[in-house]
Amino acid sequence: MSMTEPDPAPRQPDLFDDLFQVLAQYPERHATADPMWRVWRAAALAEVRRLFAGATPSFVPFGPFGAVSLPYHRMGNIDSLDLFGMDELIIFAFYNANRARYRKVVDFGANIGLHSIILGRSGFDVRSFEPDPVHFELLKANLELNHVSSDLHRAAISFEAGRAEFVRVLGNTTGSHLAGAKENPYGSLERFEVEIEAAAPHLAWADFAKIDIEGHEAALITHLDADVWAKTDAMLEVGTARNAELIFEHLAKGPAMMFAQKIGWGRVRHLEDMPTSHRDGSLFLTGADAMPWSVQP
């Protein structure tokens, strides 16, 4: 840079810079019953609606992840704005806090790509899995739009490879799932076969997994050796009380530790500590003695 050329103007902090920093500093306030969670949600919701409601691709500031574009898209009765829910923002804050901890990550249930975009922007090598062909094409387009590389797999994930019936829930396609994963899927449905890939080889490659597989999580977790989580951390949604019970019984004896957003990311010691639906937030699995929330240099 010449002596006469001005220094580039520093990027002005946006609301999400502050939000992701505060979320990493106060994980004990992340329980959905906490009043602070509700305050954060209100602030974030207004900003998400302001920034991401447009159908025309445009890049908007998204805190430490840089300028992000996610064109507005309806998915039945919900839309792409719902993908920026408070509990998802908490997970994004966790990604940012652990940029130096993880290297290779899998996104099981990538939907239209927002998590994969944020994981890629966090500097991780990403493998993304999405069985719905409509969502898969949007996933691919959104990654390309954001110049994020990912190893894409048009497949569902389970404990063994093969093919299975997939149920698309037209009223909320984010709730689409492998047949049998949900007892009474509601509304208009479409059914078709999808490819399934076995999770174990991908978990052996990764050091972190984001798992959002719509009711199939207990079937996956209970068919995997618990030692998997001694090496690979995971963040997952637990869809039902029955799934919570099965996962708890499988993992409670170790070596994996469970930490639940429901109790401010405290260690799960009793079944009642487990999340039983998306309304309770996420569950974190690790071989470590504590959940890593300190922001890494």
Backbone bond lengths (Angstrom), bond angles and torsions (degrees), N, CA, C in turn:
res aa  C-N    CA-C-N  psi(-1)  N-CA   C-N-CA  omega(-1)  CA-C   N-CA-C  phi
1 M - - - 1.462 - - 1.527 109.07 -
2 S 1.350 118.43 131.56 1.457 121.28 -179.88 1.516 110.44 -72.46
3 M 1.350 114.25 164.69 1.463 119.25 -178.76 1.516 111.33 -66.30
4 T 1.354 117.16 -25.94 1.461 119.89 -176.80 1.521 112.60 -91.42
5 E 1.335 117.29 -11.72 1.458 120.11 -178.23 1.523 109.71 -82.01
6 P 1.334 118.57 125.72 1.463 120.38 -177.38 1.517 111.02 -67.66
7 D 1.323 115.36 150.80 1.456 119.85 174.19 1.522 109.33 -63.73
8 P 1.355 117.33 143.75 1.456 118.63 177.76 1.527 110.34 -62.17
9 A 1.329 114.96 141.06 1.462 120.03 -179.28 1.523 109.63 -64.96
10 P 1.331 117.67 133.67 1.459 119.07 177.91 1.522 111.05 -66.07
11 R 1.318 115.30 148.22 1.469 119.18 177.59 1.520 109.39 -66.97
12 Q 1.314 115.66 131.98 1.454 120.01 179.28 1.532 109.68 -76.53
13 P 1.331 117.32 132.17 1.471 119.15 178.63 1.527 111.34 -59.14
14 D 1.312 117.34 143.47 1.451 121.53 174.72 1.529 108.99 -112.01
15 L 1.316 116.14 175.24 1.463 120.13 -177.37 1.512 111.57 -55.02
16 F 1.334 116.76 -36.96 1.458 119.16 -176.03 1.520 112.83 -73.09
17 D 1.324 118.21 -27.96 1.465 119.52 170.91 1.526 109.51 -55.44
18 D 1.326 115.50 -50.60 1.465 120.54 -178.54 1.520 111.38 -66.87
19 L 1.321 116.82 -42.61 1.457 119.83 -176.47 1.526 111.56 -63.71
20 F 1.325 117.47 -47.73 1.462 119.17 -178.05 1.527 111.18 -65.95
21 Q 1.330 117.71 -33.38 1.455 120.41 176.81 1.524 110.70 -66.81
22 V 1.323 117.19 -45.40 1.465 121.12 -178.94 1.526 111.06 -66.73
23 L 1.314 116.85 -40.05 1.466 119.81 179.05 1.521 111.49 -60.10
24 A 1.327 116.94 -39.81 1.465 120.24 178.96 1.524 111.88 -69.41
25 Q 1.325 117.00 -27.03 1.463 120.98 -178.09 1.525 112.92 -81.82
26 Y 1.333 116.87 -25.56 1.465 120.12 -173.84 1.529 112.02 -129.03
27 P 1.331 117.82 57.98 1.469 119.20 -178.86 1.521 113.39 -63.03
28 E 1.327 117.52 -24.74 1.464 119.98 -179.83 1.529 111.88 -67.56
29 R 1.348 117.79 -11.15 1.470 121.66 178.36 1.525 112.13 -100.53
30 H 1.326 117.87 14.70 1.465 121.13 -175.09 1.523 114.20 -85.80
31 A 1.314 119.49 -9.74 1.464 120.57 179.96 1.526 109.77 -59.67
32 T 1.321 116.56 138.07 1.461 119.75 -175.88 1.525 112.68 -65.61
33 A 1.326 117.88 -16.33 1.467 121.42 176.36 1.520 112.50 -85.85
34 D 1.329 118.21 -5.77 1.461 122.37 -176.39 1.535 109.44 -79.65
35 P 1.335 118.76 132.53 1.472 119.95 178.37 1.525 113.42 -56.75
36 M 1.342 117.36 -33.43 1.457 119.29 179.91 1.515 111.06 -65.40
37 W 1.323 117.70 -35.47 1.468 121.23 175.64 1.519 110.24 -57.81
38 R 1.329 116.92 -41.04 1.459 121.12 -179.35 1.527 111.61 -68.62
39 V 1.325 116.66 -36.70 1.462 120.12 177.11 1.521 110.07 -65.45
40 W 1.327 116.88 -47.39 1.463 120.50 178.15 1.526 110.93 -59.13
41 R 1.328 116.26 -42.79 1.470 119.95 -178.48 1.520 111.13 -60.88
42 A 1.329 117.21 -43.61 1.459 120.17 -178.61 1.523 111.53 -61.78
43 A 1.334 116.09 -43.61 1.464 119.62 179.78 1.522 111.28 -65.85
44 A 1.326 116.23 -43.02 1.464 120.45 -177.93 1.519 111.51 -68.09
45 L 1.336 117.37 -40.26 1.449 120.71 -177.70 1.525 111.29 -60.58
46 A 1.329 116.89 -43.98 1.462 120.10 179.87 1.522 110.66 -62.14
47 E 1.337 117.17 -41.06 1.459 120.46 -178.59 1.533 111.51 -70.84
48 V 1.316 117.42 -38.90 1.466 121.04 177.60 1.521 110.28 -61.52
49 R 1.320 116.45 -45.06 1.467 119.54 179.42 1.514 111.29 -62.91
50 R 1.311 117.08 -36.55 1.459 120.30 179.73 1.522 111.81 -68.42
51 L 1.347 116.27 -38.03 1.463 120.28 -170.67 1.528 114.22 -91.83
52 F 1.326 117.29 -34.13 1.468 119.44 -166.39 1.529 114.42 -117.82
53 A 1.326 117.72 18.65 1.467 119.89 -178.15 1.518 113.22 -86.18
54 G 1.317 118.28 -4.29 1.457 120.34 -175.94 1.518 113.34 -86.87
55 A 1.332 116.29 138.84 1.472 121.03 178.73 1.525 111.90 -80.43
56 T 1.327 117.45 -22.33 1.462 121.05 178.46 1.525 109.26 -81.39
57 P 1.323 118.13 129.86 1.472 119.81 -179.26 1.520 111.77 -56.41
58 S 1.313 116.41 125.65 1.450 122.21 174.72 1.525 107.61 -149.51
59 F 1.316 115.63 149.84 1.458 120.27 -177.50 1.524 109.29 -99.54
60 V 1.336 115.02 131.79 1.457 120.61 -178.11 1.528 108.50 -129.52
61 P 1.325 118.30 151.81 1.464 120.75 -177.91 1.519 111.45 -67.19
62 F 1.338 115.28 133.95 1.459 120.38 179.78 1.524 109.15 -134.11
63 G 1.310 114.92 60.68 1.450 121.10 175.23 1.509 113.10 58.73
64 P 1.333 117.12 -138.27 1.470 121.39 -174.60 1.521 113.77 -69.15
65 F 1.341 117.50 -6.28 1.463 120.48 -178.74 1.525 112.14 -92.54
66 G 1.321 116.26 2.43 1.449 119.83 177.73 1.523 111.88 79.62
67 A 1.331 115.09 -164.62 1.461 120.78 179.66 1.530 109.34 -77.84
68 V 1.316 115.43 127.28 1.464 122.17 -175.90 1.526 108.99 -123.83
69 S 1.324 115.91 144.53 1.456 121.27 175.19 1.523 109.41 -123.70
70 L 1.325 116.96 125.44 1.460 122.45 171.45 1.524 106.96 -137.26
71 P 1.352 116.95 91.55 1.463 119.53 -178.00 1.523 111.34 -55.89
72 Y 1.332 115.13 142.17 1.462 121.54 -178.22 1.533 109.97 -58.74
73 H 1.341 115.03 136.16 1.462 120.36 -179.10 1.523 109.34 -148.55
74 R 1.311 116.82 132.27 1.466 121.07 176.52 1.522 109.67 -86.74
75 M 1.335 114.79 142.38 1.465 121.69 179.25 1.528 108.35 -131.78
76 G 1.321 114.75 61.27 1.459 120.39 -174.02 1.516 109.22 85.45
77 N 1.321 116.75 -130.08 1.459 121.42 -177.94 1.525 113.06 -81.36
78 I 1.324 117.75 -5.72 1.459 121.10 175.10 1.532 108.69 -116.23
79 D 1.315 115.42 177.29 1.463 117.93 -178.67 1.525 109.68 -145.02
80 S 1.323 115.24 -178.51 1.465 120.48 -175.11 1.519 112.62 -64.57
81 L 1.321 119.35 -21.23 1.462 120.40 176.36 1.520 111.35 -64.48
82 D 1.325 116.81 -30.37 1.465 120.64 179.03 1.527 112.05 -65.90
83 L 1.323 117.39 -19.06 1.463 120.49 179.01 1.527 111.85 -72.05
84 F 1.345 116.46 -12.22 1.465 121.85 176.89 1.529 110.79 -100.51
85 G 1.323 117.99 30.00 1.454 120.85 178.87 1.518 111.79 -60.63
86 M 1.336 116.41 162.11 1.462 120.48 -174.73 1.519 112.29 -57.63
87 D 1.322 117.61 -40.72 1.463 119.48 -178.41 1.524 111.80 -69.02
88 E 1.336 116.72 -29.43 1.462 119.22 174.40 1.535 110.29 -70.29
89 L 1.314 116.73 -39.78 1.467 119.95 177.79 1.521 111.05 -62.85
90 I 1.323 117.05 -35.47 1.465 120.40 175.26 1.528 110.32 -61.78
91 I 1.318 116.58 -42.38 1.464 119.69 178.47 1.530 110.34 -65.32
92 F 1.338 117.40 -39.42 1.466 119.86 177.08 1.530 110.64 -61.33
93 A 1.337 116.44 -39.37 1.465 119.65 177.08 1.523 110.49 -62.44
94 F 1.327 116.88 -36.12 1.464 120.33 177.20 1.527 110.54 -65.40
95 Y 1.343 117.23 -42.73 1.464 119.49 176.67 1.525 110.27 -56.85
96 N 1.319 115.93 -47.29 1.459 119.89 -177.10 1.529 111.43 -63.55
97 A 1.330 116.80 -39.30 1.461 120.62 -179.03 1.518 112.52 -68.45
98 N 1.346 116.88 -17.38 1.456 120.36 -174.23 1.530 113.45 -119.47
99 R 1.324 115.64 29.30 1.461 120.10 178.36 1.529 111.48 -57.96
100 A 1.325 117.77 -34.77 1.460 121.15 -177.58 1.522 112.91 -89.91
101 R 1.303 117.24 -7.19 1.468 120.72 -176.57 1.525 111.92 -90.69
102 Y 1.333 116.92 -41.96 1.463 121.09 -175.10 1.526 110.82 -106.58
103 R 1.336 115.37 157.80 1.461 121.36 177.93 1.531 111.67 -126.99
104 K 1.333 115.84 -43.36 1.468 120.96 -174.09 1.521 108.86 -124.88
105 V 1.341 115.92 126.18 1.460 119.99 -173.82 1.527 110.72 -131.93
106 V 1.318 115.01 151.39 1.462 121.12 173.92 1.519 108.58 -116.08
107 D 1.311 115.25 140.34 1.461 122.81 176.92 1.519 107.10 -112.85
108 F 1.335 116.35 92.53 1.459 122.25 179.37 1.531 108.37 -85.22
109 G 1.326 116.72 111.16 1.455 122.21 -174.74 1.514 109.91 88.89
110 A 1.336 115.24 63.46 1.477 120.69 -171.00 1.516 113.25 -79.58
111 N 1.338 118.47 -14.10 1.457 121.14 178.54 1.525 109.61 56.59
112 I 1.326 119.44 -129.54 1.466 120.78 -177.95 1.527 111.93 -97.97
113 G 1.340 116.99 8.26 1.456 118.59 163.31 1.511 118.93 110.58
114 L 1.333 119.67 1.90 1.452 118.35 -174.91 1.526 112.23 -62.80
115 H 1.343 118.66 -45.91 1.459 119.93 178.43 1.524 111.01 -62.21
116 S 1.321 117.32 -42.03 1.462 119.69 179.80 1.524 111.35 -62.43
117 I 1.332 116.99 -37.39 1.460 120.45 176.55 1.524 110.47 -62.28
118 I 1.331 116.46 -48.07 1.462 120.39 -177.47 1.532 110.53 -67.34
119 L 1.322 117.40 -38.89 1.463 120.32 176.52 1.532 110.59 -62.05
120 G 1.333 116.33 -44.08 1.454 119.57 177.87 1.517 112.27 -63.53
121 R 1.322 116.98 -41.61 1.461 121.14 178.87 1.539 111.70 -67.90
122 S 1.329 116.68 -18.42 1.464 120.85 176.46 1.518 111.77 -82.42
123 G 1.330 116.64 -3.48 1.457 120.96 176.08 1.512 115.01 94.67
124 F 1.332 118.07 10.46 1.451 121.13 -178.16 1.529 111.59 -89.76
125 D 1.341 116.21 152.00 1.459 121.26 165.26 1.524 107.20 -78.46
126 V 1.331 117.26 130.05 1.462 121.27 -168.83 1.531 110.83 -122.59
127 R 1.337 115.49 136.41 1.457 122.98 165.04 1.524 107.37 -114.63
128 S 1.346 117.15 126.23 1.459 122.19 -175.18 1.527 110.32 -115.80
129 F 1.334 115.86 135.48 1.460 122.30 -176.16 1.529 109.57 -125.36
130 E 1.328 116.74 124.88 1.456 121.51 178.68 1.527 109.13 -150.38
131 P 1.352 118.00 119.26 1.465 120.05 -175.19 1.528 115.14 -84.03
132 D 1.327 118.09 -27.85 1.466 120.16 -176.90 1.528 109.10 -71.59
133 P 1.321 119.06 120.34 1.473 120.02 -175.63 1.525 113.50 -63.00
134 V 1.333 117.71 -31.02 1.465 120.15 177.80 1.526 109.90 -68.51
135 H 1.323 116.24 -48.86 1.459 119.77 177.98 1.530 111.32 -64.17
136 F 1.315 116.16 -35.52 1.461 119.17 -178.67 1.526 111.00 -62.01
137 E 1.327 117.68 -42.43 1.464 120.11 179.36 1.522 111.17 -65.36
138 L 1.348 116.92 -36.94 1.458 120.04 176.08 1.526 111.07 -68.63
139 L 1.343 116.58 -38.95 1.461 121.81 175.20 1.524 110.32 -55.85
140 K 1.326 115.83 -50.32 1.461 120.81 -178.61 1.527 111.00 -62.39
141 A 1.333 116.93 -43.86 1.461 120.62 -178.83 1.530 111.27 -65.82
142 N 1.331 117.06 -40.57 1.465 119.81 -178.10 1.526 111.82 -70.05
143 L 1.316 117.21 -35.20 1.464 119.67 175.48 1.528 110.60 -65.75
144 E 1.317 116.41 -44.34 1.465 119.90 178.51 1.523 110.86 -62.35
145 L 1.333 117.02 -42.56 1.454 121.80 -179.94 1.528 110.94 -58.89
146 N 1.336 116.41 -38.11 1.456 121.27 -177.33 1.528 113.68 -93.58
147 H 1.334 116.83 6.81 1.466 122.75 178.05 1.532 111.11 55.82
148 V 1.325 115.12 42.73 1.463 122.19 178.13 1.526 108.30 -110.97
149 S 1.322 116.48 129.62 1.462 121.49 178.44 1.522 109.75 -91.82
150 S 1.322 115.98 139.59 1.456 121.83 174.62 1.516 108.39 -151.61
151 D 1.309 115.43 147.28 1.459 122.01 172.84 1.524 106.81 -82.37
152 L 1.340 116.15 104.73 1.461 121.34 -170.57 1.523 111.91 -90.39
153 H 1.340 115.08 136.80 1.456 122.49 178.17 1.530 109.08 -129.92
154 R 1.344 116.66 114.17 1.472 118.97 175.91 1.525 107.41 -83.75
155 A 1.313 115.25 81.24 1.459 121.34 -174.36 1.517 109.71 -160.90
156 A 1.332 114.15 152.34 1.457 120.44 167.05 1.524 108.41 -82.09
157 I 1.321 115.51 167.16 1.460 120.11 179.96 1.514 108.98 -120.32
158 S 1.342 116.21 139.96 1.464 120.50 177.64 1.522 107.64 -154.68
159 F 1.340 115.78 -168.16 1.463 119.64 -178.13 1.517 112.40 -83.47
160 E 1.337 118.37 -10.95 1.454 121.39 175.64 1.516 109.62 -147.18
161 A 1.320 116.24 154.26 1.455 121.50 -178.75 1.520 110.70 -81.44
162 G 1.341 115.51 159.64 1.452 120.52 177.89 1.512 110.84 155.80
163 R 1.318 115.23 -148.49 1.455 122.16 174.97 1.526 107.63 -133.84
164 A 1.330 115.99 151.03 1.463 120.16 -179.43 1.520 109.26 -154.63
165 E 1.318 115.11 162.47 1.459 120.36 176.46 1.529 109.79 -74.96
166 F 1.305 114.95 137.30 1.458 122.65 178.95 1.517 108.34 -115.92
167 V 1.325 117.01 139.34 1.461 122.78 -177.83 1.522 108.45 -111.42
168 R 1.322 116.22 113.11 1.464 120.57 175.34 1.526 108.44 -90.83
169 V 1.322 116.22 121.28 1.467 122.59 179.43 1.521 107.31 -92.15
170 L 1.320 116.83 104.70 1.455 120.68 -170.79 1.522 112.18 -65.89
171 G 1.328 117.77 -28.83 1.454 120.62 179.34 1.514 113.77 -75.28
172 N 1.341 116.95 -15.86 1.468 121.84 178.19 1.515 106.81 -163.28
173 T 1.317 116.40 89.04 1.462 119.18 -172.89 1.525 112.51 -70.58
174 T 1.345 118.61 -12.32 1.462 118.86 171.75 1.517 111.26 -70.45
175 G 1.337 117.65 -16.88 1.453 122.20 177.96 1.516 113.73 -95.16
176 S 1.323 118.52 8.26 1.465 121.46 177.05 1.519 109.19 -64.65
177 H 1.349 116.44 152.94 1.463 118.96 -166.89 1.519 111.56 -161.20
178 L 1.328 115.01 165.09 1.453 120.07 171.54 1.527 109.79 -66.60
179 A 1.321 116.52 139.58 1.473 121.05 -179.45 1.523 109.61 -55.87
180 G 1.331 115.12 132.96 1.456 121.08 -179.64 1.509 114.39 95.10
181 A 1.344 117.55 -13.75 1.465 120.29 -178.97 1.517 112.00 -73.77
182 K 1.326 116.97 -25.37 1.461 122.07 177.67 1.512 108.62 -127.71
183 E 1.337 116.38 136.81 1.464 120.67 -171.34 1.521 112.44 -69.57
184 N 1.309 118.41 -46.72 1.460 120.84 -174.22 1.527 110.42 -134.05
185 P 1.329 116.97 74.35 1.465 118.08 177.53 1.519 110.57 -60.05
186 Y 1.318 115.71 142.19 1.454 120.75 -169.57 1.522 111.54 -103.49
187 G 1.339 115.33 158.20 1.456 120.94 171.66 1.515 114.05 73.40
188 S 1.326 115.05 -162.39 1.462 121.98 -179.17 1.526 109.85 -74.72
189 L 1.339 115.06 135.59 1.451 121.07 -175.30 1.525 110.79 -128.42
190 E 1.318 115.34 150.97 1.462 122.18 168.22 1.518 107.88 -123.13
191 R 1.326 117.13 142.63 1.462 121.04 -177.21 1.525 109.36 -126.37
192 F 1.323 116.67 135.42 1.455 121.51 178.03 1.521 108.24 -159.76
193 E 1.311 116.80 164.93 1.461 121.28 -178.86 1.518 111.20 -85.91
194 V 1.337 115.09 146.42 1.465 121.12 175.92 1.524 108.96 -134.43
195 E 1.317 114.89 159.95 1.456 121.26 172.77 1.526 109.92 -75.38
196 I 1.329 115.05 146.79 1.462 121.11 174.40 1.517 108.40 -123.12
197 E 1.327 115.91 133.67 1.459 120.93 172.48 1.526 109.61 -108.90
198 A 1.335 115.66 145.81 1.465 120.71 177.37 1.519 109.56 -73.42
199 A 1.338 115.94 137.44 1.458 120.84 -176.03 1.517 112.87 -73.53
200 A 1.327 117.93 -35.43 1.465 121.17 -167.82 1.531 113.93 -54.31
201 P 1.333 120.14 -47.63 1.477 118.18 -179.58 1.525 113.00 -61.91
202 H 1.309 117.09 -34.67 1.462 120.05 179.89 1.528 110.99 -73.97
203 L 1.324 117.21 -36.38 1.453 120.24 176.23 1.527 111.31 -68.15
204 A 1.327 117.19 -32.32 1.462 120.66 175.69 1.525 110.97 -65.76
205 W 1.335 117.15 -31.79 1.466 122.04 177.74 1.527 111.90 -75.93
206 A 1.327 116.97 -36.83 1.459 122.11 -170.56 1.519 112.31 -89.69
207 D 1.323 115.50 158.66 1.467 120.07 168.39 1.526 111.91 -110.11
208 F 1.340 116.32 -2.52 1.467 120.79 174.25 1.520 109.28 -149.69
209 A 1.341 115.94 143.62 1.463 121.76 178.03 1.522 109.87 -132.64
210 K 1.320 115.95 129.64 1.462 121.14 166.84 1.533 106.13 -99.00
211 I 1.343 116.25 123.47 1.458 121.22 -172.14 1.526 108.98 -122.77
212 D 1.320 116.14 113.08 1.465 122.07 176.82 1.518 106.99 -138.36
213 I 1.342 116.16 82.58 1.459 121.11 -170.27 1.526 112.16 -118.63
214 E 1.329 115.47 29.48 1.457 123.89 163.65 1.529 114.29 48.63
215 G 1.320 115.29 67.35 1.456 121.09 173.69 1.509 115.48 89.25
216 H 1.337 117.72 -10.19 1.460 121.39 -178.21 1.531 112.01 -94.13
217 E 1.326 116.60 3.08 1.466 119.75 -172.81 1.526 112.79 -65.25
218 A 1.331 118.42 -38.45 1.470 119.39 -179.51 1.523 110.64 -67.33
219 A 1.333 117.08 -40.91 1.464 120.07 178.09 1.521 110.05 -60.02
220 L 1.321 116.96 -40.76 1.465 120.11 179.15 1.526 111.17 -67.96
221 I 1.324 116.71 -54.16 1.465 120.92 -173.60 1.523 111.32 -60.74
222 T 1.310 117.48 -43.14 1.469 120.15 -174.66 1.521 112.90 -74.65
223 H 1.323 118.05 -14.81 1.468 120.91 176.29 1.521 112.46 -95.02
224 L 1.327 117.01 -1.79 1.462 121.02 178.25 1.520 109.52 -103.20
225 D 1.315 115.62 146.28 1.460 120.08 174.13 1.520 108.50 -62.85
226 A 1.324 116.81 131.99 1.465 120.67 -179.06 1.523 112.44 -59.74
227 D 1.346 117.44 -21.67 1.467 120.55 178.99 1.530 112.57 -63.97
228 V 1.349 116.54 -18.83 1.474 119.80 177.87 1.519 110.43 -53.29
229 W 1.337 116.14 -39.52 1.466 120.47 -172.36 1.527 112.37 -82.17
230 A 1.326 116.95 -3.41 1.456 119.53 171.94 1.532 110.79 -72.90
231 K 1.342 116.26 -24.13 1.462 121.67 -178.00 1.522 112.44 -108.16
232 T 1.318 116.67 -35.65 1.455 121.99 -173.61 1.525 110.08 -116.79
233 D 1.321 117.21 118.91 1.458 121.11 175.51 1.523 109.60 -76.82
234 A 1.328 115.79 156.94 1.464 119.65 179.72 1.520 110.84 -147.23
235 M 1.323 115.15 144.83 1.453 123.71 172.23 1.525 106.20 -117.50
236 L 1.340 117.11 123.68 1.449 118.61 -176.34 1.508 112.30 -141.00
237 E 1.318 114.03 156.09 1.456 122.23 170.95 1.519 108.42 -92.68
238 V 1.324 116.10 138.99 1.470 121.56 177.45 1.519 106.99 -110.44
239 G 1.332 116.89 114.28 1.453 120.43 -166.18 1.510 116.97 -78.32
240 T 1.331 118.29 -29.60 1.457 120.47 -173.56 1.522 110.64 -143.21
241 A 1.336 114.76 165.00 1.464 119.87 176.39 1.524 110.94 -63.44
242 R 1.319 117.31 -37.31 1.461 120.27 178.69 1.522 110.94 -65.64
243 N 1.323 117.17 -42.28 1.461 119.92 176.52 1.522 111.22 -62.39
244 A 1.330 116.58 -40.02 1.463 120.41 177.40 1.524 110.70 -59.26
245 E 1.313 116.89 -42.84 1.467 121.17 -179.92 1.518 111.51 -64.51
246 L 1.326 116.81 -44.28 1.464 120.84 -179.23 1.530 111.33 -64.62
247 I 1.319 117.07 -43.93 1.454 120.75 -179.90 1.522 110.33 -65.84
248 F 1.327 116.83 -42.89 1.462 120.69 179.87 1.522 110.73 -60.92
249 E 1.312 117.53 -46.88 1.462 120.91 -178.97 1.522 111.28 -63.11
250 H 1.325 116.73 -35.28 1.467 120.66 -177.95 1.528 112.08 -73.48
251 L 1.329 117.25 -34.99 1.465 120.37 -171.16 1.527 114.25 -106.87
252 A 1.317 117.87 -12.42 1.470 119.57 -171.92 1.523 113.48 -61.47
253 K 1.329 118.69 -26.87 1.465 121.35 -178.00 1.530 112.91 -86.14
254 G 1.326 117.51 2.42 1.467 120.66 177.22 1.526 112.00 87.18
255 P 1.359 114.92 175.89 1.467 128.54 6.79 1.523 115.08 -82.56
256 A 1.350 117.24 -6.68 1.459 119.12 -178.36 1.522 110.64 -74.14
257 M 1.313 116.04 142.30 1.450 122.94 171.75 1.522 108.39 -99.45
258 M 1.323 116.33 146.06 1.459 122.11 176.56 1.527 108.95 -116.43
259 F 1.339 115.66 135.17 1.461 122.27 177.44 1.528 107.67 -129.08
260 A 1.332 116.71 133.67 1.455 120.46 -171.20 1.522 111.93 -117.88
261 Q 1.321 115.71 132.58 1.462 120.95 174.19 1.524 110.47 -59.55
262 K 1.314 116.52 -33.41 1.465 122.61 -179.30 1.518 112.19 -52.56
263 I 1.330 117.83 -32.14 1.463 122.36 -178.35 1.535 110.37 -116.35
264 G 1.331 116.08 36.36 1.462 120.80 177.81 1.505 113.37 64.67
265 W 1.323 116.00 35.14 1.463 124.17 -179.19 1.532 112.10 63.01
266 G 1.346 115.52 27.51 1.450 118.50 170.22 1.517 110.50 -73.84
267 R 1.329 115.57 163.81 1.460 119.99 179.71 1.520 110.54 -71.17
268 V 1.325 116.25 134.14 1.457 122.07 177.34 1.525 108.73 -75.20
269 R 1.325 115.62 117.75 1.465 121.16 178.99 1.523 111.93 -117.79
270 H 1.321 117.22 -18.61 1.457 122.27 -177.51 1.523 108.60 -136.41
271 L 1.310 116.37 155.01 1.458 120.67 -177.95 1.521 111.46 -56.95
272 E 1.332 117.47 -36.43 1.465 119.42 -178.41 1.523 112.71 -67.88
273 D 1.328 117.92 -12.37 1.473 120.74 174.79 1.526 112.13 -77.45
274 M 1.318 117.40 -15.80 1.460 121.24 -174.15 1.526 111.90 -76.15
275 P 1.331 117.14 141.82 1.464 119.44 169.36 1.525 109.51 -67.93
276 T 1.323 116.66 144.02 1.464 120.37 -179.03 1.523 112.73 -119.21
277 S 1.330 118.07 -1.61 1.460 122.75 173.98 1.520 107.91 -163.51
278 H 1.318 116.48 175.39 1.462 119.87 178.99 1.523 111.42 -62.46
279 R 1.314 117.79 -20.57 1.470 121.12 -179.20 1.525 112.06 -68.80
280 D 1.315 117.56 -17.67 1.466 121.65 178.22 1.520 113.06 -92.61
281 G 1.329 117.74 -3.47 1.458 120.26 -176.04 1.514 111.95 84.87
282 S 1.317 116.48 -161.40 1.460 122.97 -168.18 1.524 112.96 -99.43
283 L 1.330 114.10 168.87 1.463 123.61 173.49 1.521 107.55 -119.80
284 F 1.334 116.57 137.80 1.456 121.89 -179.71 1.522 109.40 -115.28
285 L 1.330 116.77 131.15 1.459 123.27 179.14 1.519 109.19 -113.44
286 T 1.339 116.22 137.11 1.454 120.33 -179.28 1.524 109.99 -161.73
287 G 1.315 115.65 158.14 1.452 120.30 172.06 1.518 112.61 -89.00
288 A 1.327 117.16 -3.20 1.463 121.74 -179.16 1.524 110.72 -83.48
289 D 1.331 115.58 167.14 1.457 121.37 -178.08 1.519 113.32 -84.08
290 A 1.319 116.90 -10.40 1.459 120.50 -179.21 1.521 108.68 -149.98
291 M 1.321 115.45 158.43 1.462 120.41 176.99 1.519 108.98 -82.00
292 P 1.319 118.65 129.47 1.467 120.81 -175.39 1.545 112.58 -79.41
293 W 1.311 116.09 104.91 1.461 119.92 178.93 1.528 113.29 -115.71
294 S 1.325 118.28 -8.48 1.464 119.30 179.00 1.515 109.89 -67.32
295 V 1.314 116.94 130.28 1.460 121.27 -179.42 1.518 108.90 -65.07
296 Q 1.333 115.51 126.47 1.463 120.57 -176.69 1.528 110.49 -81.73
297 P 1.341 118.46 148.06 1.473 120.28 178.81 1.525 110.66 -68.47
